[in-house]
Amino acid sequence: MSRAMTQQERIISPPKRESAHTHWRRSDLRGLARLAAQATEGVVRITEGVHQSVWSTLGLQGRQVGDEPPRAGGLTGLLYRSVSGLSRGIGWGVEQSLARIESLLEARTDAAERVESTQRAAWLAALNGVMGDRLEADHNPLAIHMSLRLDNVALDLQQPLKIAAPCSRVLLMIHGLCMNDLQWCSQQDGHAHDHGRSVAEALGYSAIYLRYNSGRHVSHNGAELADLLEQLMQHWPVPIDELSVLAHSMGGLVIRSAIQQAGERGLGWLAHLKHVVFLGTPHHGAPLERAGHGVDRILASSRWSAPFVRLARLRSAGIIDLRHGNVLDRDWQNGPASARVGDTRIPLPLPPGIHFHAIAATTATRRGTLADRLIGDGLVPLDSALGRHRKARFCLAFADDSTWISYRTGHLALLSRPAVTDRILGWLGN
């Protein structure tokens, strides 16, 4: 067995010791306390909105604060503001107490307890996918920070890396919305399956995994990834001759954003990028987010339901980017996301010099208008995953032999199908 194969086995092997305490970090309690206080304040605001809607029908107008719906005035408004202020005060006090406890206990935490469990990684990734932009803006300790990872440990790219048997060919694995790097590994017939491990063993790559906050704007994650890859090129133990990428779902938009921004900034890693394989990437958006935007508009159309728009808009910037497949800042900077209906993107073709490949999935057994447009893989329509668009300027020019459809396959099943691995091997092996 080669040294590269030994390294890749380490990537997806779970730690030998996993303490029960690894499901939680001490800072998690502080982050949850902040969320609880904010949720309480949000419920109070919705209740106030409904209350004021009732009073408005009687001709009693409330206070107008900016562009927000009218708020209750007089003694009633004072009561609501007092409850909100009390909630913030209690939340602040709890956070301060927990922060002091964290500092006292941190020194007593051994290394085994700092190893993250797969359960914590999963719920944290889901939380960040739904509201990661808010967590980041609020400096909540539950916000995920982008990192390149090996063996479930973040690589320190501020200094030369010490890695056993590094290869000159690197395969970067990028997960999708509400997911994390550990979810590339799945069980098939009692055996662990990971596209990254399989490709690394067969073709001699070092596979590394990206973890990121999928609730942020795709363009923000793309900019940060571009910087991380530049640092990786500088600190990888051996010169990198080839960099290839395997990206699932939203991850494909993130790497497209990173490529474009790296080209604009003249970053060196782009010259080493050879292959990019997209798995179920919504290049032109996903209907699920568009449906959510429609709910926003319906609720806002009535004074009675308008206060509940806050609930419908509990979708992160990352999710909103999936409405049409936003990749760059300019795609979403034309105004508030809630005010835009049409596709405002500027066409972004695939750049030359890189081999791009697209794998799409459909739960249908064969091609058909209904299956292609409405079903797809359950989340992403077939045309969107293959880069096709009714307007020619938006179409992505994949080569005929660089697209493939997996039938009877759902969006998440793309991560575990051996046939998908075989197709990836065929492309990257050339």
N, C-alpha and C positions, 0 to 999 in steps of 0.2 A: 504493500500500500504506500502511495506517495506521501511525501510530507504535506503537500497541499490538501490531500484528502483528509489527513489527520486533523489539520486545522479546521476544515469545514465541519467535521464531526463535532468539534468543540462548539461551533457556532450555535447549533440548535439543541445540544444536549442540556437538559435542565441541571441547575446546580445540585450537587449531591446532598446538600443540607439546606432545607428551607424551613425556617422557624415560622411558627404560627403568627409571630409579630410582623412578618414581612408583608402581610396583606394591608397593613396600614403604616404610614409614616407619621411621626409626631406632628409634623406641620399640616397633615391632612385635617386634623380636628380644627385647627385655626381657619383653614380654608373653608371647611363646611360651616363653621360658625358665621363666617362672613356671608356665605351664600344664604344661610337661614335668615339673617337680618335683612338682607336685600329682598328675599322672597316675601317676608312679612310686609316690608314697605311697599312692594309691588301689589300685594293683595289689598292693602289699604288704599292705594291709589286707584285700583280698579273699582273698589267699593264706592269710593268718593265719586268716581266718574258716573257710575250708575245712579247714585243719589242725585247728582246734579242734573242728569238727563231727565229725571222725574220732575225736578223743580223747574226745569226750563220749559216744560210743557205748560206750566202755570204762569209763565212770563217772568219768573225769577231768575235773572241771569247771574252767573257766578263770576269769579275773578278770571281774567284772561292772562295767562303767563306764556309769553312767546307764542309759538305755533301750536302749543298743546291744547287739547280740548279744555273748555272752561272748567275751573275748579270751584268747589263750594266756597261761599263767602260767609261772613259773620261768625257767629258762635260755632256753627257746624264746621266751617272751614278751619277754625282754630282747633277744634277737637281732632279733626283728621291730621292736621299738621303736628299736633302734640303727640299723637300716637306714633306717627312716622319718626319724629325726633326721639321719642323714647326708645323706639326700636333700634335706631342708629346708635344711641348712647349705650344701650345694653350690649349690642353687638361689639362696639368698640371696647368696652370693658372686658368682655369675655376674651376677645382677641389678645388684649394686653396681658391678661392672666395666663393664657395658654402660651404666649411667646416666652414669658419668664420661665414657665415650667419646661418648655423645650430646651432652653439654654442650660438648665440644670441637669436634664436627663441625657442630653446629647453625648456628653463625655462617657456615659455609662453604656452606650449602645455599641455592641461588638459588631464585627464585620459581617457575621452571618445574618444578623437582623437587618442589615442594610441592603441585602439582596432582595430585589423586587420580585414579588410573585406575579404569575401570569394573570391571576384574578385582578390584582390591583391595576396592572397595566391595561387590562381590558376595560374596566369601568372608567378609568381615568381618560382613556382614549375616546370613549363614547361621550363623556362629559365635555371634553374639549371640542369634539366635533360639533356639538350642539351650541355651545356658548364659549368657545375658546377665546374669541376676540374680546369678549367682556372680561373673562378671567385675566387675560393679559393686560388690558387697559386698567384693571383694578389692582394689578400686582398681587393677585391671589396666588398663594403657594401651590394651588392645584393646577395652575397653568403649565403646560408642557413646554419645555425648551428644546429646540431642535438639536439633534445630535446624531452623529454617525456612530454605529454601535457594532460591537463584536462580542459574542458570548454574553449578551444582555448587559454589557457594560459600555458606557459612553467612552469614545476615544478622545483623549486629550490632544487636540490638534495645535496646542501652543508649544509643543516640543516634539523632538523626534520620537516616533512610535516604536515600541518594543513588542513585536508580534512574531510568534513562531512561524517559520516557513512562509514568509510573504511571497506572493506571486507578482510578476510584472504586469499581469492582466487582472483588472479589478472589475467585479460585477456589483453594481449598486442596486439594491432592492428598495423600492419606494412603495409604501402601503397607501391605502385609500382613506376616504372619509370615515371618521369614527373608529379607526382601526390603529394597530400598532405593529411594530416590527416582529413581535413574537408570533403574530397570527399568520405569518407565511408558512409556519409549520403546522401540518394537520396529520390526522391519523387515517390511513387507508389500509383496510384489512389487517389491522393490528400493527402496521409499520408506519414510521414517521415519514412524511412526504414533504419536501420543500424544494420548490423549483431552483432556488439559489444553490442549495447543497448539491442537487443533481447536476446542474450545469457546471459547478465548480469541480466536482469529481471527474466529470467526463471530459472537460475541455481545459482544465488547469487554470481556473480563475481563483482569486481570493474574493469571497462574497462578503460584503459589508452591508449593513441594514440602516436605513434612515428612520428616525422617529421624529415626528413633528406635530405641531398643534394644527390639526386640520380645520379648526374653526377660524383661523386667520384668513385674510385674503390670500388667494393663490399667488398673486404677484409678490406679496411680502415674503411668503415662504420660498418663492423662486429666487428672490434676491439673496436671502440668507443662505440657501443651498448653493448658489453660485459662489459665495464667499467660502463656504465650508469645503467645497471641492478644490478650490484654489489652495487652501491650506493643506488638504490631503495630498495634493501633488507635491507640496514642499516637504512634508514630513513623513511620507510613506517610506518604510525602511529600504526599499529598492526603487529604482526609477520605474515609473509606470509607463509602459509602452502602449497599453490599450485600456480604455475605460468604456464599459458598456452598461446599459441601464435596463432594468426590468421594472416596469411601473404598473401598478394596478389602479384602476378607476381614477380618482382625483389625482393620484400620484403622477399620472401622465400629463396632466395640466401643469403640475408643479415643475416637472423637468422641462417641459416646453418653455415655461416662463424663465427658468434658470438659463436655458440655452440662449434665448433671445437677449436676456440682460447681460450674460457673459460676453456675447458678441458685441453688444453696444459698448461695453467697458473694456474690451480687449483682454479678457482673462485667458491665461495660458492653458487651462485644462481642456478647453473646447477643442484644441487641436488634437487631443488624444482620444476624443469621443468617437467611437466607431459604430456601435449599434444602440438603438433604442427600441425596445419592444413594449407596446402598449397592450394591456389586458383590460378590456371593457372600459376604456377611457371615454367619458362623455365629451368629446371634442366640440360638439355643438349643443351641449346641454342635456339635461335630464327632465322629463315631464313632471316628476314628483315635486321638484322645487317650483316649477311654474304653477302647479296646482296650489301650492302654499301661497304664492303671490296672489292668486285669484281669490283665495279666502280672505286675504288682507283687504282687498278692494270691496268684497261683499260686506264684510263687517263694518268697514268705514262708511258705507253708504247710508247707514241708519244711525240716528242719534242714540237709539236704544242699545245697539250692538257695538257702537264705536269704542266704548271703554275696553272691550275685549280684544281690540286690535293688538294690544300689548302682548297678549298670549299668543296670538297668531304670528307675531313678529319675533317670537323667541327662536329665531333662526340665525345662526352665526353668519359672519361675512363669507366664510368659506362655502357654506351651503347656498347662500344667495349667488355666489359666483357660478354655481352649477346650473343656474337658470338657463344661461346661454353658453356656458363654457368660457367664462372670462379667464384670461391668462395674464394680462398686463394691467398696470395701474390705470391707463387711459380707458380701459374697457369699463371700469366702474366709477370713474371720477367725473362723469358728466352730470351728476346730481344725486340726490338721495336714492338709494336702491328702491325704496317703496314708491317713488314717483315715476319710475321708468317701467314701461311696458314692453317696448320693442327691443330688438337686438341692436345694441349700440357699439358692438365691437368693431375694431378696424381689422380687416383680414390679415392673418398672420400665416403665411405659407411655411411649409417645412423647409429649413435651410439646406442648401446643397452640401455634399461632402460627408454626410452621415447616413447610415443605412437605417431607415425607419420601417418598423413592422407593426401591424395592428392585428390583434386577435379579438374577435367579437364573439358573443355568445347569444344564443336564443333558446328559449325553453321549448320552442316548436320542433317538430321532427323534420320539417323541410321549409324552404323559402316560400314566402307568400306576402301579399300586401299587408294583411292584418298582422301577421307575425312580425314582419320587419318594422312597421311603424308604431304599432300599439303595444306589442308584447316585448320584443327584444329579450334581454336576459332578466327581465323583471324590474330593472331600474334604468337601464340605458338602452335606447332604441338601437337597432342594428346600424342604421345609417350614421348615427352619431358616433358610434364606436369605430366605424370604418372611415370616418372623416368626410362622409358625403353630405352635400348640402344642396338645396334646390337652387341656391344662387352660386353660380360657378366660382365667383371670386373667393368664396369661403371654403371651397373644397380643398382637402388635403391630398396632394398627389402621391399616394402610396403606389409603389410599383405593383403590377398585377400579381407577381409571385411573393409579395410581402404582406398579403392579407389572408386571413383564414377565419372560418366560422366554425365554432363548436356547437353542435346541435344538442338538444335536450340538456342544456347546461344553464344554470342560474348564474347570477353575477358573482356570488361568493364561491361557487363551485369552480370558477376559473383558477382559483388558488390551489386546487387539489387534483385536477384531472391529469393523469399520466400522459394523455394524448397532447395536452397543452405543453407539457415538458418536452415531448418529442419534437413538436413543431419549433419550439425555442431552440433546441439543440441543432436542428437542421439549419436554422438561420445563422446562429452565432458560430457554428462550426465551419462556415464558408469564409 
